[in-house]
């Protein structure tokens, strides 16, 4: 065991490497070779071929996100492609496709996902689509893409309207439909793989993150499909749950329950810097024909039965140190690293945990208007066995040299239970992100 035996000021603590008090889990860094890799949200998935596919984001206006594939069997990484080139926008002098903000989905040997902007301008402390430099054209809009794992070729399916990125995507694999939510205004999109038709339902959450005052709403980052009837569920910042109905090709409010629970906290949905009453990440759990999800800011696991409808609080699945402190964690929006494991019954969650020095909690900044970490924290792996109702905190995660992974908002679980995520792996300026793996 390693013990921390020195005391630092807050400013120093946020910039130096702190040795772990107890390294329960050790993360291995996999070098993908992309020097510009920046913080990534979702952007990965475990495929049926046993490989881990992932996109490393870029903040550059001229060098876009890159897609890679890691094969655990050979312990090798393959560069799959440039996302901007896959969208047919190479050498067009438009702002590049900077990231994929969604979990990969699979159907008939193809991976489906969408692209998003990575180059921003900061206006009033908030991220907006980047203003193009001289000689460059505006961001053209995010794309729905397919990647054939056998032929290793991309297919450009459709582009989001009005030059917006695609923030959220899910797939109804049975019916051959993709659904997306654009950023920043929050337009609901439907794409049909058979007809190749794209339908824009318009804004579904006021003016989304492009609005001001009463028209501002943080957008939902997770759609979930009921495979039995093709319904798509999502939330808005006020706490209402909405349903896209496949049988009517229309969106309706779910009447009977919502996400406004006292346990989640109290929020002003017109203010930035939190997810308000939106759920953060969700999965469909077939044995109960229900949705399990996590409310980001509070870290509460909930169960939503769409047939009642009813939202039930299940457990708080933050780390044990967070439970004991009773405090929220440091990432302003909560954590996207939440997935159902390969056994079909175990939830995996990568979340934060407070750091204590001489018994005092290391604090971060009190407020932010963006989705960002407000301070340094420990990364913990949590599992939750749904049938057994068993919560387990497997402890904090560290690199072999004692540094902490941070800015973690993605997850993929391999067939053997190895957990993969995309995290900052250097403290250079700017910091570099890459694939890491955690054996539990």
N, C-alpha and C positions, 0 to 999 in steps of 0.2 A: 504493500500500500504506500501511497504517496500522501504526504501531509503538507498543507499550506502553512508556512511559518513566517510569513511576512505581511505587513500591513501597507496598503497603498491608499492614496487619496482617490476620490471618485474619478477624477480626470485621468489619472494614471491607470486605474483599474480598467477603464474602458478601452485602453490602447495596448496593454501588455498581455503577455501570456501568463495565465494563472494556473499553477499545477493543481490537479484535482485532489480533493480530499479522499475520494475513493473511486477508482476507475472500474466500475462494475462492467461496463461495456466499452470495447475498443472499436473505433471506426477505422476502416481502411480507406485510404484515398486512391482513386483510380484516375490516372492522368490521361485526359482525353486529348490534350494538345491544343486546346483552344484558349489562347492567351487573353482574349477579350471577354471570356465568359463572365456573365454577371448574374445577379440574383434571379432565380427561376421559381415560378409559381405553378404547381402541377407540372405539366410538360414532360410526363413520362408514363410508362406502363410496362407491366410484365406480360409478355405475349405467350401464345400457346406453343411456340417453338422453343420455349425455355429461356429466351434471351430477354434482356432488359433494354428497351428503347427509350431514348430521352433526347430532349432538346436543350441545349445550353443557350441562354439568352445573351443579347448584346444591347448595349446602350448607344452604340454608334449609329449615325445616320447613313453610313455608307457600307458597313460590314454587318450583315444580318446574322440571325440565329443559325446555329448549326445542329444537325441531327446526328446522333451516334447510336451505336448498338453494342452492348456488352454481352459477351457469351460466357457464362460461368463455367461451361464445360471446358473451354480452351483458355479461359482467363485473358481474353483478348478484346480490344475495343476496335470497332470499325467505324470510320466516318461515313455516314449514310448519305448526307447531302446538305447543300445550302438551301435554307427554307425560302429565301427570296427567289433563287433560281427555280425552285420547284413551283413557285407561283407564276413563273413566266415573266419575271420582272428584272432579270439580270440586265445590267447596262442601260436601264431606262432612266437613271438619274432621279428616281423617286425615292423618298424615304424608305428604307428597307424594312422587311418583316423582322422585327427584333426579338420575337419570342413566340412560344406557344404557351397559352395560359390554361390549358385543359388537360385532363387525363386521357390517355390514348384509349380508344375503343376498337374492338376487333370484330370482323365479320368476313367469312369466306376467304381467309388467308390475307386479308388486308387490314392495315391499321388506319383508323380514321381520327382526324384531329383538326384543329383550326389554328390560325396564326393571328398575331396581335402586334401592335406597335410597341417598340422598345425605346424609342427616342422621344423624350418629353421636353416641354418647356414648363418651368415652374411659375405659376401665376397665383398670387395671393397665397403662397405656401402650398399650393395644390398642383398635382401633375395634370398637364393638358397635352394633347397631341402636339408634337414638336413643330416649331416654326422652321421651315426648310432654310438652310443656308443659301447664300447666293449661288445660283447655278443649279440648284436642286428643286425638284417639284414636290408638292405635298404628298403625304402618306396616302397611298391609293385605296386602302381598305384591307381588312383581313380576309383570308380565304379559308374555305373548307378544302382539306386535302385528304387524299388516300395514298397509302404506301403499300405496294405489293411486296410482301416479305420474300416471295420466291423469285420474282424477276428483279427485285430491288429498284423498281421504278415508281415515281410519283405520278399522281393524277390530280390535276387542278380541277376541282368540282364547281366552285362558285365563289363569288366575291361579295363581301358585305357592301351594302349601299352607303352612300354619303361619306365615303372615306373613313369609316369607323373601324376600329379593331374588333375582333371577336373575343370577348372576355370569358364566356361560359359556353360549353358545348356538351351535349349528351347525344346518345344514339339509341334509337329503337331498332336493334339488329333484326328482330323478327319481321318488322314491316318495312325495313329499308329507309328509315328517316333519320336525318340529322336535325338537331334543334340548337339554336345559338342565341346568345344575347350580346348585343354590340356594346362597345364602350367608345365614348363616354355617355351617350344619351339613352342607352338601354332599349334598343329595338329588338323585338322577338322575331327570330328568323326560323323558317322551316325549309329544309331541302329534301326533296324526294329523289332517291337514287334511281328509281325506275324511270320516272318522267323527266328527270334532271331539271325539275322546276324549283325555283327559289321563290318563297313568298315572304314578304316583309309585313308583319302585323303592326309595325309602328312602335313608339315608346310605350312601355308597360309599367314604368315606375317614375311618374312625373317626368322631369327632364333628366333624370339620372344624375350622374356625377358631372354633367355639364350645366346643371341648373344652379340657381342661386336662391338663398332664402327658402321660402316655402316650396320652391320647385326642386330643391336639391334632395337627392336620395342616393345613399350608397347602394350599389347594385349587387344582386345575388350572384355568388360565385359557383353555385352548384344546382344543376337541374337533375331530376331523377325520374326515370321512366317506370311506370307500372307495366310490366310485360304482358299482363293479361288483357288489358283493354287499350293499351297505347297511350294512356294519359301521361302528361309531363307535368311535374309539380315544381314550383319555385316559390320564393318568398319576396316580399318587398320590405323596405326599412321600417315601415309602420307596423309590421308584424303579420299582415294578412298573408295567407297562403293562396296561391292561384293554381289553376289547373287548365292546361291545354287539353281539350277533348278531341281525340282522334276521330270519333264518330261524327262530330260536328265541324271539325276544322275551325274551332273557335276557342277563345280563352274565357274562363269564368272564375269568379271568386268562390273559394271553398267556404261554405257557410256552416258554422257550428263550432269551430275552434280556430285558434291562431297561435302565433309565437310570442305573444305578449304575456310572459310569465315573470312573476316577481323574482324567482330564483335567477333569472338571466340578468337582472339589473334594470335600471331605469335609464332610458336614452331619449335624446332629442333627435329624431330622424332627419331633421333639417341641418344638422351639424356634421362636419366631416371628422375623420380620424377614428371611426369605429364602424362596425357593421350594423349597429342599431339592433333591431329585432330580426334581422336576416339570419337564417341558418348559415353556417360556414361551409360545411362539407357533409354530404349525405351518401348513403348506399341503399340499394334495395335488398331486403332480406327475405328470400323466397319462402322459407318454412313458415313464417308468420304473415306473409303477404303484406309486409309493412316496410316503412322507411325508418332507418336508424340514421341519426345525424348528430353533429356536435354544434352547439352554439358557441361561436368563436370567442367572444370576449369573456364569458363566464366559464367555459370549459365543461358545460353540462352536456352529458349524453341524453338524448331524448328519443322517443319512439313515436312515429306518426302513423296511425292507422287510417288510411284514406277512406275506408268504407264506413267508419262511424260518423263523422271523422273525429279523431281525438289525438291530441298531443300529450304524451305522458313523460314526465321527468324520470329517467332511469337511474343515473348516478352522476356524480361529478368525476370526470376522468382526467382532470389535471394531474400533475405529479403529486406524490405524497407531500413534499415540502410546500407545494402551493396550497394543498388542502389544509395543512396545518397552519399556514400563515393566514389563510382566509382572504388572500389578495389575488387580484388579477395578475396575469403574466405580462411579459414585456412587449410582446408583439401586438400592435394596436388593433389589428383585425382578428386576432386569433390565428389558428393554424389549419392549413389545408392538408397536412399529412395524415389523412384518415382514410382507411381502406378496409375492406373485408378480405381476410386472408384466403389462401388456396384451399383451406379445409371447409370453407363456406359457412363457418360459424364464429370465427374469431375476428374481432375488430383490432386493427393495429393503429396506433395513434402516436405521432411524434409531437411533443408539446414542450413547453418551457418549465423551468423550475428556478426558484430564487437562489442567489448566491449569498452566502453569509461569510463575513470576515469578522473575527472576534465577536461572534454573536450578533452582529449588526447586518441587516439586509442591505445588499448593494442596490442602491436606488437608480432609477433612470429618470429621463425627463418626464414631466407630469403630463404634457399634452402634445399632440401632433395632429396635423390636418391630413396626413397621408397614411397609407398602409406601410408601416415600417416598425423596426424594433426600437423601443424607447430606451434600451439599455442592454447590457450584457446579461446573459442568463445561462443556466445549464440546459442542455437538451436531454429529455427523458423519453424512453420508449415505454408506452403503456399498451397492454393487451387487455381485451375484455371478451370473455367467453359468454356469448349471448345465452345459450340454453342453461348454462350453469350459473349465470349472473355473477361471474367471477372477475373481479378487477385485479390486475397485477401491474405494479410499477417495477420494471426491470432495472431501474436505476439510471443514473446519469451516463452520458456518452462522451467519450473523449478520443482525440487522436492519440497515436502512440507516444507523441512527444509531450502530451499533457494539455495541448490546446483544445479549445472547445469548438465543435461545429456550431454555426449560427446562421441566421437567416434561412431557416429550414421550413419550406412550405410545399413539400412534395413527398410522395411515397410510392413505392412499388414493392411488392412482396414476392420473392421468388418461390419456385415450387418446393424448395427445401426449407422455406421459412426465413431465409436471409432477407433482411430489410435493406432496401436501397433508397437513397434520397439524394437531392442536389443541395449542396451546402457551400458556404464560403470555406475555402481551404487555405487561403493565404490572407495576411493582413496588409498586403501591399496597397498602394493607392493608385488606382482603385483596386479593391480586393477582387480576387479571382474565385469563381465558383466552379465546382466539378462534382462528378459522381463519387459517392462514398457508399460503403456497404457495412452493415452491422450484423454480426452473427449473434443471435440470442442464445 
